[in-house]
Amino acid sequence: MAQSRSRLYRVAYSWCHDPCLADDLVQETLLKGLKHAHQIKDGGALDSWLFSILANCLRDHFRRQHPTADVEEIMELAAPDASPEERHTENELVGRVRRAVATLPLGQRQVITLVDLEEQSYSQTATALGIPVGTVMSRLCRARQALRARLHETPSSLHVLTPKIRSVE
C-alpha cells in the first residue's frame, strides 16, 4: 500500500486543491486500508479499493467541514534541457489546465482524474466512487466537453494575467 501513496496524493490533490488536506486524506486512507487489509481478496483491485476509501474520506471531510477555496499552485518539475521559454509556456499551459479542472463539479473532477490521469478503467472508477459505470461515462463526457470549451476560450476570459508593456522615451 505504501507504493500507492504518491498516486493517492495526486488524486486527492486534484480533487481538493489543498496540499495539506490531500496529505491528511491520503494518511487517513492508508490507515483505513491497513486496518481493513484483510478484506481485500483480489490484489489487482487494490487501487480501486484504495481510491474508494479516498473518495469516502473526502466525503467525510466535507460532511464535517465546509470546503474552503484555498488553491495553491505546485511548481512543475521541468526537464533540465528545457529552455526558460519552454518551461514558461509549459507552466502556463499546466496552470490553464489546472484552473479549468478546478472549475468542474467535484463528481466530474473525480472521474476525469481517475480515468484520464490515473488510467483507471471505467469499472474501476465506478467501484472506487460507488457509482454506476454509465454515470462514470456521462460525467467523463461532460467533463471533457467542459474542459475543451474552457481551454479554447481566450486567455483573457480565463483571467490570465498578461504583462502590460509600455514604451519609455
Buried (B, 14 or more C-beta within 10 A) or exposed (E): BEEBBEBBBBBBBBBBBBBEBBBBBBBBBBEBBEEEEEEBEEEEBBBBBBBBBBBBBBEEBEEEEEEEEEEEEEEEEBEEEEEEEEBEEBBEEBBBEBBBBEEBEBBBBBBBBBBBEBEBEBEBBBBBBEBEBEBBBBBBEBBBEBBEEBBEEEEEEBEEEEEEEEEEE
